[in-house]
Amino acid sequence: MAATVRRVDVTTVAEDLVVLHDGVRAHRYDGLTPDSDYELDSVAIHTLPRPDGELLCRFATVNDVHFGEVEAGRVDDSELGPIQRVEPCYGAAFGERLHVIRGNHDAYRGQSVHPGDRVVDLPGVRLALLDTVIPRETTGRITAEQLAWLDDLAAGSDRPVMVMGHHQTWVGSVSGARPADYFGINPDDSDALVALIARRPRVVAYTAGHTHRNRVRRVAASDGVPHIEVGCVKDFPGSWAEYRVYDGGITQVHHRISTPDALAWSERCRHLYQDFGIDYETYALGGLEDRCFTISIR
């Protein structure tokens, strides 16, 4: 008789919180001690250290919601899958604290909702929201005008700056190739952003969505500043990111939406793109170090 392997995902680790998922069951442990070892659900876990100083604010990001879509797993007109389908089930209950920066799906047909760059100032951090979209294209860019705007903003900032755009940056390849049609921000524009970060120590991170996965790449050319990708909310793992801003650092804490209906859907989506030979659950979830970590303040 074949044995059933019980899979438990350590999806969230913060200074004081751990959340594990066993299929559609979420196990949440609050009130933990920072920088400490625990064994929870027979899994060894070490909580994040708490950065120095006062907790100044918290904010959250949600990306790749794909409002209006009722399918997950489709690639163009291919019938390969699996393709998961649901009925429309979304609403619009947002307050004034929501700030939107558009992604590629918001401009495929030339739409012009939410264009442009903007600044959001919070206690202890400045968010620079970059519109990286090329209308009617999947790929992204950062213009010379945007770089000049960001350069001035970072040079005059009285607090750390986190730069956020929809498309991920290109940070080099083993082969040395520089593809002009790179799925994210093209190599030349990405290099220009890395150079800006190197000369503006107020910039402490670049965060993006687009790839539907959790990943962090620390770029040596800009003092190890992380280039972050956050998994999507529309399918597995059903992610959003919380940021806790302290005097001495910023923690990213990954969360899964854990209502029963949301978990039932995201669990169905673990095995998307199997017919294409893609291990989607490994790709999308990433390692714990790609989801929960501390951003240093330079």
N, C-alpha and C positions, 0 to 999 in steps of 0.2 A: 504494500500500500504506500503510495506516495505521500510524503509529509507536506503539510502546508506551512510555508514560511511566513511568520508574522512580521510585517514591515511597520516600523515606527519611524516617522520622520521627525527629526528635531528641527522644527521650522523657525522658531523664534528663541533667541537668547539675548537678554538685555542685562543691565546691571542688577535688576531686582526681579526679573521675570523669565520664565521658560514656558514655552508652549510646544507640546508634541502632538502629532496627529497619527492616529492609528485608524487608517481608512477614513470614515466619516465621523470619527469620534475625536474631539479635541480635549487634551488634558492640559490644563493651565495651572501653573504654580507661581503664585505671587509672593511678595514679601521676602525674597531671597537676599542673601548677602552678596555684595559685589565682589568680583575677583575670587570666587570660592568654588570648590569642587562639590558636586552633588551626584547622587545616583537616583535617577527618576525614571520610573517604568523600566528598570533594569538597564538604563542607558547612562553612561558616565558623561557628565556635562560640567563645564566650567563657565561661570557667569562672567560677563564683561566687567572690566574695571570701571569704576566711576571716575570720569574726568574731574580734575580739581575745580573747586570753586562752586558758585551758586548755579542752580538750574535756572536759566534765564527765560527760556520759552520752549515750546514744542510745536512742530508743524508736521504735516503729512503730505505725501504725494501719491497720486493714483494715475496710472498711465495705461494707454492702449485699452480703453474701455470698449471701443467699437460699438457705441450706442446705435441701436437699430438693426444690427446684424442678428441673425437667428441661426447661424452655422459657425462651427469651429472646425478647422482642419482642412478647409478647401484651399487648393492651390490653383489659381486661375480657373480653367474649365475642366481640369482633370477630375475624374471620378475616383481616383485613388484616395485612400484615407488611412484610418477610419475618419468619416465625417460625422460629427455630432450635431444634432438639430434640436432647437427648442422653439417654443412660441415666444413672440415678443413679450418682454416683461421688464420694462425699465421706466423710470420716472425722472422728474426734475425738481428735487427738493433741496436746493442749494441756497446757502446764505451769502451775505456780502463778503465773507472771508474767503470765498473761492476765487482763485486767479487761474486763468486758462491760457496756456500756450499751445498753439495748434500743432498737429502732427500731419503726416503725409495723407492719411485718410480724410483729413479735413480740407484738402485742396486738390484731390484727384480730378474733380470735374471743374476746376477753376473757381471753387467757392472762395469767398474772402472773409469768412467769419474768424474773429480772433487773430488777425494778423499783427505783426509788429513786436518789438521788444518792450519790456517794462521792468521796473524795479519794485520790489516789495521789501520794505524795511521792517524788521522784527527786532525785539530785544536781543542783542548779542550777535546778530547775523544780518547780512544783506543778501537778498536773492536777486540775481540777475537772470531774467527769463529771456532766452534767445529764441527767436523764430527761425528755425533751421530749414524750413520747408522750401522746396522748389515746386511751384504749382504744377500740377499734372504729372509729377514724377514721384518715384519711391525714394530716391536718394536725397541727400541733404547738402547744405552748404552754409558757410558763414562769410558774409561779404566784408570788403575792406571797411565800409562804413560802420558795420556792426562791431568790427574789431576795434576801431577808433573809439566808438561809444563805450565799449567795455573797458578799454584801456584807461580812458578818463575816469570812468566810474570807480575802477579799482584803485587808481592812483589817489583819488580823493576820499576813499572810504575810511570811516572811523571805526570799522568793525570788519570781521572776516566776511568774505564774499563767496557764496556758493553759486556757480553758474549752472543753469538748467536749460536744456534744450531737448527736443524730441529725439533727434538722431544721435547715435553714438559716434565717437571719434575713431579715426584710423590712427593707430599708434605703431605702425610698422609691421613687417611680416618676415618670416624666416627666409623666404625666397628672395626678398628684396624687391618684389614687384610692388608697383604703385598704381593700382587699378583706378582708372578715371571713373568707372561705373561702380565704385565701392558702394555697398548697401547703405552705409551711413554717410558721415561727412567726408568729402573727398580728401585725399592725402594732403594736398597743398593747404587747404583751409584748416585741416586738423593740425598740421605742423605750425601754422601761424598762431593757432590758439595755444598750443603747447609753449611756444616761445613767449607769448604774452603772459602765461601763468608763471613762467620762469622768472620774468622780470617784475612781476607784481605779486609779492609774497602775501598780500591780503587775500588772494584767491586760493581757497583751500580745497576745492573739489569741482569736478564737472559731473553732472548726473544726467542720465538719459533714459529713455524707454526704447521703443521701436523694435528691439530684437526679441522681445517676449521672454527674456531670461534674466537671471541674476548673475552678474559678473563684475569683478573689480580688476582693473589693470592700473598698477602704480607706475608712473612714468618717470624714469630716472632723470630725464632732461629737464624736468620741472620739480626737482627735489622730492620725488616720490608722491606727488599730489595724485590722489585717486581719480580715475575715470570710471564712473560707476554706471552700470546698467541695472534697472529694476524690472523684475518679472511683471508680466501683464496681469490685469484683473479679469480679463474676459474668459480665460481658460486656465488650465493647470499652470502654476499652483494657486491662482486667484489671489494675487499679491497686492499689497500696498506697503509703503515705507513710512515709518515714523522717524523723525529726527529730533533728538534731544540736545539742546544747545546749552552748554556750560561755559563758564569763564575759561576753562582750560581745555576744551575739546568738544566735538560734536559726535554723538553716537548715531549710527543708522541701525534701526531695529526693524527687521522684516516681519510682516504679519500676513497670515492667510485670512480671508474672509471666512468665518467659521460658523455661520448660521447653517442649519441642516440642509436647506435647499442649495446654498452656495457650495457647500462641501460635496453634496451629491453630484452637482454639475462638474466641479473641478476634478473630482476623482474619475468621472467618466472620460475626462480629457487627458488623463495621464499618458495615453498611448496614441495620441494624434501622430500622424505622419509615419506610422509603422510601414506602410506600403512603400515609402520612399527610403527605407533603411535608416531612419532617424530614431535615436533613443531620446524621445522628447522629454521624458520626466527627468532624466539626468541633465539634459541641456537646459531645461527651463528652471529647475530648482537651483542648480548650481551647488557649490559647497557652502557650508555654514559660514566660512570666512568671506564669501561673496555676498552674504545676506546681512550679517550682524557684525559690526566692527566700529572702531573709533576713527574719526577723521581728526588729524592733528591740526592745531592752529600754529601757523608759522610765525 
